[in-house]
Amino acid sequence: MSNYDLDVIITTNSKNESFVKMTNNAIMSLRNSVGGDRFKIIIVETNTNAEEYPEANVTVKPNATLS
């Protein structure tokens, strides 16, 4: 049985700092909300060079550059 009540999937292309900041704000908004520890946050990152998001539970990146 999962410890999470809801899976939240966020798609992103962190091609610059503005997009990274926006994604981090979305993650932290979820974490800081009531019951934020009950969300499983999954980041689907299309930028193969982007860093992981440590506050997310899972970061998924493609094995090749997407065009």
Residue pairs with C-beta under 8 A, 6 or more apart in sequence:
2 40
3 38
4 38
4 39
4 40
5 35
5 38
5 39
6 38
6 39
6 40
7 39
7 40
7 42
8 30
8 39
8 40
8 41
8 42
9 42
9 44
10 23
10 26
10 27
10 41
10 42
10 43
10 44
10 56
11 44
11 46
12 19
12 22
12 23
12 43
12 44
12 45
12 46
12 47
12 50
13 19
13 45
13 46
13 47
14 20
14 23
14 45
14 47
14 50
14 51
15 47
20 50
20 51
23 43
23 53
24 53
24 55
27 41
27 43
27 53
27 55
27 56
28 55
30 36
30 39
30 41
31 37
31 39
31 41
31 55
40 57
40 58
41 55
41 56
41 57
41 58
42 56
42 57
42 58
42 59
42 60
43 53
43 56
43 58
43 59
43 60
44 60
45 53
45 59
45 60
45 61
46 61
46 62
46 66
47 61
48 61
48 62
48 63
48 64
48 65
50 61
52 59
53 59
